Amino acid sequence: MINDNNDSDDFNYNNIKELIPTFSSEKLCEIIVCDRYLSIFKDIAVLCMQELSNRRINGDTFDFESFIDNSIKELPNLESSLIDINGIIKQAINKTNFNE
């Protein structure tokens, strides 16, 4: 699922938490955009933002704020009349036996 040079497709919170430092800045931003757009994986998005902040403190000049803002602007507006995607995704996650 969240895959950056990693062969595992299983959603495992602890595994993803450990892998966050290995993700590219763009991948971290994409995860944050997904959370802001679909309201999913908030805990992971917070960890991604923390990683981007740490990278900035350590001298990385990647403009993640603009990347996130521009990515969100490119997405279509979700209308309230559309099916509740967030609810469907959460139900699917709860029905699947994922390990944390």
KOLPABA-225225 format. One line per field, with one value per atom (N, C-alpha, C): atom name; x, y, z. Coordinates in steps of 0.02 Angstrom, whole numbers, plus 50000, padded with zeros to 5 digits. Layout:
site = CA/...
c1 = X/...
c2 = Y/...
c3 = Z/...
end
This chain:
site = N/CA/C/N/CA/C/N/CA/C/N/CA/C/N/CA/C/N/CA/C/N/CA/C/N/CA/C/N/CA/C/N/CA/C/N/CA/C/N/CA/C/N/CA/C/N/CA/C/N/CA/C/N/CA/C/N/CA/C/N/CA/C/N/CA/C/N/CA/C/N/CA/C/N/CA/C/N/CA/C/N/CA/C/N/CA/C/N/CA/C/N/CA/C/N/CA/C/N/CA/C/N/CA/C/N/CA/C/N/CA/C/N/CA/C/N/CA/C/N/CA/C/N/CA/C/N/CA/C/N/CA/C/N/CA/C/N/CA/C/N/CA/C/N/CA/C/N/CA/C/N/CA/C/N/CA/C/N/CA/C/N/CA/C/N/CA/C/N/CA/C/N/CA/C/N/CA/C/N/CA/C/N/CA/C/N/CA/C/N/CA/C/N/CA/C/N/CA/C/N/CA/C/N/CA/C/N/CA/C/N/CA/C/N/CA/C/N/CA/C/N/CA/C/N/CA/C/N/CA/C/N/CA/C/N/CA/C/N/CA/C/N/CA/C/N/CA/C/N/CA/C/N/CA/C/N/CA/C/N/CA/C/N/CA/C/N/CA/C/N/CA/C/N/CA/C/N/CA/C/N/CA/C/N/CA/C/N/CA/C/N/CA/C/N/CA/C/N/CA/C/N/CA/C/N/CA/C/N/CA/C/N/CA/C/N/CA/C/N/CA/C/N/CA/C/N/CA/C/N/CA/C/N/CA/C/N/CA/C/N/CA/C/N/CA/C/N/CA/C
c1 = 50042/50000/50044/50073/50120/50188/50212/50269/50320/50378/50433/50494/50508/50563/50556/50495/50480/50430/50443/50400/50337/50330/50273/50213/50156/50095/50049/50069/50027/50026/49967/49962/49975/50031/50050/50077/50042/50059/50131/50152/50220/50272/50258/50304/50310/50253/50254/50290/50277/50309/50385/50410/50482/50509/50468/50491/50488/50451/50441/50508/50560/50622/50654/50634/50662/50623/50563/50522/50550/50540/50559/50514/50537/50497/50431/50434/50372/50322/50347/50303/50271/50311/50284/50229/50240/50189/50127/50134/50076/50034/50065/50028/49989/50021/49988/49929/49938/49884/49826/49841/49787/49747/49783/49748/49704/49730/49691/49632/49640/49587/49534/49556/49509/49498/49535/49531/49545/49601/49621/49694/49711/49780/49810/49772/49794/49858/49862/49923/49985/49978/50034/50051/50001/50013/50050/50033/50068/50141/50154/50224/50261/50227/50258/50276/50231/50245/50303/50306/50363/50428/50427/50488/50509/50461/50477/50507/50479/50505/50576/50588/50656/50705/50684/50728/50743/50694/50704/50754/50746/50792/50863/50869/50935/50962/50929/50956/50923/50874/50840/50801/50807/50774/50710/50688/50627/50568/50533/50476/50413/50408/50352/50285/50287/50224/50191/50231/50205/50185/50224/50208/50140/50128/50064/50008/50017/49965/49948/49998/49986/49953/49972/49942/49868/49851/49782/49741/49770/49735/49720/49761/49751/49695/49675/49623/49554/49507/49438/49406/49362/49325/49277/49277/49230/49164/49111/49044/49014/48976/48946/48896/48872/48824/48858/48925/48961/48960/48973/48976/49031/49020/49068/49129/49179/49238/49275/49280/49315/49283/49217/49182/49192/49191/49201/49271/49321/49390/49399/49372/49378/49344/49285/49251/49293/49323/49364/49424/49454/49512/49491/49434/49411/49392/49367/49347/49407/49461/49521/49562/49591/49629/49700/49708/49774/49805/49869/49906/49934/49934/49966/50024
c2 = 49941/50000/50062/50080/50136/50106/50115/50077/50121/50128/50165/50120/50084/50035/49982/49960/49909/49860/49796/49747/49729/49749/49730/49774/49741/49778/49779/49747/49743/49810/49829/49890/49870/49890/49876/49942/49970/50037/50040/49990/49991/49986/49945/49938/50004/50035/50099/50152/50153/50201/50194/50133/50122/50142/50135/50150/50224/50264/50334/50370/50361/50396/50377/50319/50298/50324/50351/50376/50441/50452/50516/50571/50632/50689/50693/50678/50679/50627/50567/50515/50536/50567/50592/50642/50687/50737/50705/50654/50620/50588/50561/50531/50585/50642/50698/50723/50728/50750/50701/50636/50586/50595/50608/50618/50680/50734/50796/50791/50753/50748/50697/50640/50586/50575/50610/50603/50531/50504/50437/50437/50393/50383/50446/50479/50541/50530/50476/50463/50458/50425/50417/50485/50523/50589/50635/50631/50671/50650/50585/50561/50584/50585/50609/50683/50722/50794/50804/50764/50768/50752/50701/50683/50739/50770/50826/50884/50897/50950/50935/50873/50853/50862/50844/50852/50926/50969/51041/51067/51045/51066/51044/50986/50959/50984/51036/51068/51052/51008/50993/51054/51072/51132/51116/51053/51035/51076/51109/51153/51111/51073/51028/51064/51124/51162/51176/51200/51215/51151/51098/51034/51010/51013/50990/51036/51101/51148/51140/51134/51127/51060/51008/50942/50943/50975/50979/51020/51074/51117/51079/51030/50991/50940/50924/50875/50906/50868/50895/50903/50951/50960/50902/50876/50822/50853/50827/50852/50807/50837/50799/50748/50756/50708/50644/50645/50585/50534/50472/50419/50435/50418/50430/50384/50407/50367/50350/50400/50390/50333/50333/50281/50212/50209/50145/50118/50162/50140/50116/50153/50133/50066/50055/49991/49934/49946/49894/49878/49929/49918/49879/49897/49864/49791/49777/49708/49664/49694/49656/49649/49594/49581/49608/49674/49705/49705/49694/49695/49763/49785/49849/49834
c3 = 50000/50000/50000/50054/50056/50042/49982/49959/49926/49956/49927/49932/49879/49878/49932/49942/49992/49961/49967/49933/49972/50034/50074/50058/50045/50032/50092/50147/50206/50242/50266/50306/50378/50402/50471/50499/50546/50573/50597/50636/50663/50608/50558/50502/50463/50450/50415/50456/50521/50566/50562/50559/50554/50485/50433/50365/50346/50384/50366/50352/50393/50378/50311/50282/50219/50158/50171/50116/50089/50024/49994/50022/50016/50040/50001/49936/49896/49922/49938/49964/50031/50074/50137/50125/50077/50061/50033/49991/49963/50017/50068/50124/50161/50171/50205/50163/50098/50053/50056/50056/50061/50126/50180/50244/50240/50214/50212/50164/50111/50061/50081/50107/50123/50197/50239/50312/50334/50309/50328/50350/50394/50416/50449/50490/50523/50563/50601/50641/50597/50541/50495/50464/50446/50416/50465/50529/50580/50583/50582/50582/50520/50464/50402/50407/50436/50444/50492/50545/50591/50556/50513/50475/50429/50394/50350/50390/50449/50493/50516/50534/50555/50498/50438/50380/50368/50377/50368/50420/50482/50536/50520/50487/50470/50403/50374/50315/50249/50248/50185/50162/50099/50073/50033/50034/49997/50024/49978/49997/50003/50058/50066/50074/50102/50111/50043/49996/49929/49893/49901/49869/49893/49958/49986/49962/49967/49946/49872/49829/49758/49741/49776/49765/49783/49839/49860/49810/49784/49736/49671/49654/49593/49599/49659/49670/49661/49635/49628/49697/49702/49765/49775/49835/49851/49871/49841/49858/49911/49955/50010/49984/49922/49895/49871/49868/49848/49904/49886/49936/49986/50048/50102/50094/50057/50043/50107/50151/50215/50254/50258/50295/50265/50199/50164/50177/50173/50184/50255/50304/50374/50387/50355/50364/50335/50277/50246/50290/50318/50362/50424/50453/50514/50500/50440/50423/50409/50386/50371/50435/50444/50506/50498/50510/50507/50576/50577/50640/50653/50715/50734/50778
end
